[in-house]
Amino acid sequence: MTKASIRTTRREFLACASAAGAALGLVGCMPQGVLGPGTAAQAAMPKRKIPSTGELLPVIGLGSSKPVEEIAKNGEEPITAVLRALVAHGGKLVDTWPRDPSNDAAFGRVASLPDLRDKLFVTTKIDKVGKEAGIAQFRDTQKNYQRKKLDLVQIFSLTDVDVHWPTLKDLKAAGDARYIGVTVAESRLYGELEGFLKREKPDFVQVNYSITERESEQRILPFAADHGLAVLINRPFMNGTYFDKLKEQPLPDWAAEFDCKTWAEFSLKYILANRAVTCVLTETSNPQHMADNAETSRGQVPNAAQRARMAALIDQI
């Protein structure tokens, strides 16, 4: 497969995003081989390609910082239930940020359970300053997660990025990482991120994006689409403040036009309608919420006019 056949141009992304009444799983806007409505596997979560390889990735994943952090207080069962809900509803990506060795080791035990181990796409991050500290952090993650090879290794918030990026390339070459990338979670880092992306080409870039935080759709997402980068989305609900802002607001009747029944779906559908997005990381400790988020991926997504109406509504609230 050539690079040209793997990549989708920015124009094609935007054309798919604005198609009237577009369904998220439509074959016409999805890479060849992705199942859509009317197929035998209609219940499968829609998938999108990782541009650097063509591997398919389900569009809803788990941002696990909170549920992993809560292991010390609540034990391993809650995170186990959330991961099982993710897998049961067709998801696989779990994004992690190693911080506490005890919690990380517990996560590793859960992620290594027989019904989960081979069904998860596990990421990690390096957030230490200094080359040796970064390498040591990654080796600890390998041990705690019980995985020699991590699916994706990222530099958290561009921390010491020029020091760690050669390390990540070495980890990939050695077979310790399948993919490598960088993350940001606030717009103040976009300038630094854009500078990095102009001189390097990661497999993945992770960025904040939601119906309430839309700056990345003007700057980062078009660049990723044009240059063949997979995109992970963090803060789809602004770490919960999205719901605080809307708790007294009724969902508009016109949201039903694109199969939207909740404010959670309102933001997720807005994000998923952007074809530059590969996977959205929804953070929850509740397995039912994980299931609900996963199910959102199977319905209609808003077209361009509907998305503009959604953004205008949020800006007025």
C-alpha positions as CSV (number, residue, x, y, z in Angstrom):
1,M,0.0,0.0,0.0
2,T,1.4,3.4,-1.0
3,K,1.4,6.4,1.3
4,A,-0.9,8.1,-1.2
5,S,-3.5,5.3,-0.8
6,I,-3.3,5.5,3.0
7,R,-3.7,9.2,3.3
8,T,-6.9,11.1,3.0
9,T,-6.7,14.7,1.9
10,R,-8.0,17.6,4.0
11,R,-10.6,18.3,1.3
12,E,-11.9,14.7,1.5
13,F,-12.1,15.0,5.3
14,L,-14.1,18.2,5.1
15,A,-16.4,16.8,2.4
16,C,-17.2,13.9,4.6
17,A,-17.8,16.1,7.6
18,S,-20.3,18.3,5.8
19,A,-22.3,15.6,3.9
20,A,-25.9,16.2,4.8
21,G,-27.2,13.6,7.3
22,A,-23.9,11.7,7.1
23,A,-23.8,8.6,9.2
24,L,-20.6,8.0,11.1
25,G,-20.2,4.5,9.7
26,L,-21.0,5.4,6.1
27,V,-18.7,3.4,3.7
28,G,-18.5,6.4,1.3
29,C,-16.7,8.5,4.0
30,M,-14.9,5.7,5.7
31,P,-11.7,3.9,4.5
32,Q,-12.3,0.8,2.4
33,G,-13.0,-2.2,4.6
34,V,-14.7,-0.3,7.4
35,L,-18.2,-1.7,8.1
36,G,-21.2,0.6,8.1
37,P,-25.0,0.5,8.4
38,G,-26.6,-2.4,6.5
39,T,-23.7,-4.8,6.8
40,A,-23.7,-8.0,8.7
41,A,-21.6,-6.4,11.4
42,Q,-23.8,-3.4,11.9
43,A,-23.2,-3.4,15.7
44,A,-19.5,-3.0,15.4
45,M,-18.0,0.3,16.4
46,P,-16.9,2.4,13.4
47,K,-13.2,2.5,12.9
48,R,-10.8,4.9,11.2
49,K,-7.3,4.4,9.8
50,I,-4.1,5.2,11.4
51,P,-2.6,7.0,8.4
52,S,1.0,5.8,8.9
53,T,0.1,2.1,8.6
54,G,-3.6,1.8,7.6
55,E,-4.4,-0.1,10.8
56,L,-8.0,0.5,11.9
57,L,-8.8,1.9,15.3
58,P,-12.3,2.2,16.9
59,V,-13.4,5.8,17.2
60,I,-14.2,5.8,21.0
61,G,-11.5,5.1,23.6
62,L,-10.9,5.5,27.3
63,G,-8.9,8.3,29.0
64,S,-8.0,6.4,32.1
65,S,-6.2,8.9,34.4
66,K,-9.2,9.3,36.8
67,P,-10.2,5.6,37.0
68,V,-6.6,4.5,37.4
69,E,-6.0,7.1,40.1
70,E,-9.1,5.8,42.0
71,I,-7.7,2.3,42.2
72,A,-6.0,3.1,45.5
73,K,-9.4,4.0,47.0
74,N,-11.9,1.8,45.2
75,G,-9.9,-1.3,44.2
76,E,-9.5,-2.9,40.8
77,E,-13.1,-3.8,40.0
78,P,-14.3,-0.4,38.8
79,I,-11.5,0.0,36.2
80,T,-12.0,-3.7,35.2
81,A,-15.7,-3.0,34.6
82,V,-15.0,0.1,32.6
83,L,-12.4,-1.7,30.4
84,R,-14.8,-4.6,29.9
85,A,-17.6,-2.2,28.9
86,L,-15.2,-0.5,26.4
87,V,-14.3,-3.9,24.8
88,A,-17.8,-5.2,24.9
89,H,-19.0,-2.2,22.8
90,G,-16.3,-2.5,20.2
91,G,-13.6,-0.2,21.6
92,K,-10.0,-0.9,22.4
93,L,-7.8,2.2,23.0
94,V,-7.0,3.0,26.6
95,D,-4.9,6.1,27.1
96,T,-2.7,6.1,30.3
97,W,-0.5,8.5,32.2
98,P,1.8,6.7,34.6
99,R,2.1,8.5,37.9
100,D,1.7,6.2,40.9
101,P,3.6,2.8,40.8
102,S,1.0,1.0,42.9
103,N,-1.9,2.1,40.8
104,D,0.0,1.5,37.6
105,A,0.8,-2.0,38.7
106,A,-2.8,-2.6,39.5
107,F,-3.8,-1.3,36.1
108,G,-1.3,-3.7,34.6
109,R,-2.9,-6.6,36.4
110,V,-6.3,-5.6,35.1
111,A,-5.1,-5.0,31.5
112,S,-3.4,-8.4,31.5
113,L,-6.6,-10.4,32.4
114,P,-7.2,-13.1,29.9
115,D,-10.4,-11.5,28.5
116,L,-8.7,-8.1,28.1
117,R,-5.0,-8.5,27.4
118,D,-5.1,-9.0,23.6
119,K,-8.1,-6.8,23.0
120,L,-6.6,-3.5,24.2
121,F,-4.6,-0.8,22.4
122,V,-2.6,0.5,25.4
123,T,-0.8,3.9,25.3
124,T,1.5,5.5,27.7
125,K,3.3,8.9,28.2
126,I,6.7,10.3,29.2
127,D,6.5,13.4,31.4
128,K,9.9,13.5,33.1
129,V,12.6,16.0,32.3
130,G,15.9,14.5,31.1
131,K,16.8,11.7,28.8
132,E,17.6,9.1,31.4
133,A,14.6,9.9,33.5
134,G,12.3,9.5,30.5
135,I,13.8,6.1,29.6
136,A,13.5,5.0,33.3
137,Q,9.9,6.0,33.3
138,F,9.2,4.0,30.2
139,R,11.0,0.9,31.6
140,D,8.9,1.2,34.8
141,T,5.8,1.3,32.6
142,Q,6.8,-1.8,30.8
143,K,7.2,-3.6,34.1
144,N,4.0,-2.2,35.7
145,Y,1.8,-2.8,32.7
146,Q,3.3,-6.2,32.0
147,R,3.9,-5.4,28.4
148,K,7.3,-5.2,26.6
149,K,5.7,-3.5,23.6
150,L,3.4,-0.6,24.1
151,D,1.0,0.3,21.3
152,L,1.7,4.0,21.6
153,V,4.3,6.0,23.5
154,Q,3.7,9.8,23.7
155,I,5.5,12.8,25.1
156,F,3.1,14.4,27.6
157,S,2.4,18.1,26.9
158,L,5.6,18.4,24.8
159,T,7.7,18.0,28.0
160,D,11.4,18.1,27.1
161,V,10.3,17.2,23.6
162,D,13.6,17.7,21.8
163,V,15.3,15.4,24.3
164,H,12.7,12.7,24.4
165,W,11.8,12.5,20.7
166,P,15.0,10.7,19.7
167,T,14.3,8.3,22.5
168,L,10.8,7.5,21.2
169,K,12.2,6.9,17.7
170,D,14.7,4.5,19.2
171,L,12.0,2.7,21.2
172,K,10.0,2.3,18.0
173,A,13.0,1.0,16.1
174,A,13.8,-1.5,18.9
175,G,10.2,-2.8,18.9
176,D,9.3,-1.5,22.3
177,A,6.7,0.9,20.8
178,R,4.4,0.3,17.8
179,Y,3.6,4.0,17.4
180,I,5.0,7.3,18.8
181,G,3.4,10.7,19.3
182,V,3.0,13.9,21.3
183,T,0.2,15.4,23.4
184,V,-1.2,18.8,24.3
185,A,-4.3,19.6,26.3
186,E,-4.4,23.4,26.1
187,S,-4.3,25.9,23.3
188,R,-1.3,27.8,24.8
189,L,0.9,25.0,23.6
190,Y,-0.4,25.0,20.0
191,G,2.3,27.2,18.7
192,E,5.0,24.9,20.1
193,L,3.1,21.9,18.8
194,E,2.9,23.4,15.3
195,G,6.6,24.1,15.3
196,F,7.3,20.4,16.3
197,L,5.0,19.1,13.6
198,K,6.7,21.1,10.9
199,R,10.1,19.5,11.7
200,E,9.0,16.0,12.8
201,K,6.3,13.5,11.8
202,P,4.8,11.5,14.7
203,D,2.4,8.7,14.1
204,F,-0.1,10.3,16.5
205,V,-0.9,13.7,17.9
206,Q,-3.2,14.1,20.9
207,V,-5.0,17.4,21.3
208,N,-8.0,18.9,23.3
209,Y,-11.1,19.4,21.2
210,S,-14.8,19.6,22.0
211,I,-17.9,21.6,21.1
212,T,-16.7,24.2,23.7
213,E,-13.0,24.1,22.8
214,R,-12.8,24.4,19.1
215,E,-9.5,26.2,18.3
216,S,-7.8,23.0,17.3
217,E,-10.2,22.5,14.3
218,Q,-8.8,25.7,12.8
219,R,-5.1,24.9,13.4
220,I,-4.1,21.4,14.5
221,L,-6.7,19.1,12.8
222,P,-6.3,20.5,9.3
223,F,-2.5,20.1,9.5
224,A,-2.9,16.5,10.8
225,A,-5.3,15.7,7.9
226,D,-2.9,17.2,5.3
227,H,0.2,15.4,6.7
228,G,-1.2,11.9,7.5
229,L,-1.2,12.0,11.3
230,A,-3.6,10.1,13.5
231,V,-5.4,12.3,16.0
232,L,-6.5,11.4,19.5
233,I,-8.9,13.8,21.2
234,N,-8.7,14.6,24.9
235,R,-11.1,16.8,27.0
236,P,-14.2,16.1,25.0
237,F,-16.2,17.1,28.1
238,M,-13.6,19.6,29.4
239,N,-12.9,17.3,32.3
240,G,-16.5,17.5,33.5
241,T,-16.9,21.3,33.4
242,Y,-18.9,20.9,30.2
243,F,-21.7,19.2,32.1
244,D,-21.5,21.8,34.9
245,K,-22.1,24.5,32.4
246,L,-25.1,22.8,30.8
247,K,-26.8,21.1,33.8
248,E,-29.7,23.6,33.8
249,Q,-30.0,23.7,30.0
250,P,-32.5,21.6,28.1
251,L,-31.2,19.8,25.0
252,P,-32.6,21.4,21.9
253,D,-35.3,19.5,20.0
254,W,-33.4,19.8,16.8
255,A,-30.6,17.6,18.2
256,A,-32.8,14.6,17.4
257,E,-32.1,15.3,13.7
258,F,-28.7,13.6,14.2
259,D,-29.8,11.0,16.8
260,C,-28.6,13.0,19.7
261,K,-30.4,12.5,23.1
262,T,-27.9,13.8,25.7
263,W,-25.4,16.6,26.2
264,A,-22.6,14.0,26.2
265,E,-23.7,12.9,22.7
266,F,-23.9,16.5,21.7
267,S,-20.2,17.1,22.1
268,L,-19.1,13.6,21.0
269,K,-21.1,13.8,17.7
270,Y,-19.7,17.3,17.0
271,I,-16.2,15.9,17.4
272,L,-16.8,12.7,15.5
273,A,-18.2,14.6,12.5
274,N,-14.7,15.9,11.9
275,R,-13.0,13.4,9.7
276,A,-9.5,14.4,10.9
277,V,-10.3,12.7,14.2
278,T,-9.2,9.2,14.7
279,C,-10.3,8.4,18.2
280,V,-12.0,10.3,21.1
281,L,-10.8,9.6,24.6
282,T,-13.8,9.7,27.0
283,E,-12.8,9.6,30.7
284,T,-15.1,7.8,33.1
285,S,-15.2,5.5,36.1
286,N,-18.7,4.4,35.3
287,P,-19.1,1.3,33.0
288,Q,-22.6,2.5,31.9
289,H,-21.2,5.8,30.8
290,M,-18.4,4.0,28.9
291,A,-21.1,2.0,27.2
292,D,-23.2,5.0,26.4
293,N,-20.2,6.9,25.0
294,A,-19.3,3.9,22.8
295,E,-22.9,3.6,21.5
296,T,-22.8,7.3,20.5
297,S,-20.4,6.3,17.7
298,R,-23.0,4.3,15.8
299,G,-25.6,6.9,15.0
300,Q,-25.9,9.9,12.7
301,V,-23.4,12.7,13.0
302,P,-24.3,16.4,12.3
303,N,-23.6,17.9,8.9
304,A,-21.8,21.3,8.5
305,A,-24.9,23.4,8.9
306,Q,-25.9,21.5,12.0
307,R,-22.5,21.8,13.5
308,A,-22.5,25.5,13.0
309,R,-25.9,25.7,14.8
310,M,-24.5,23.6,17.6
311,A,-21.5,25.8,18.1
312,A,-23.6,29.0,18.0
313,L,-25.9,27.5,20.7
314,I,-23.0,26.6,23.0
315,D,-21.4,30.1,22.5
316,Q,-24.7,31.7,23.7
317,I,-24.9,29.6,26.9
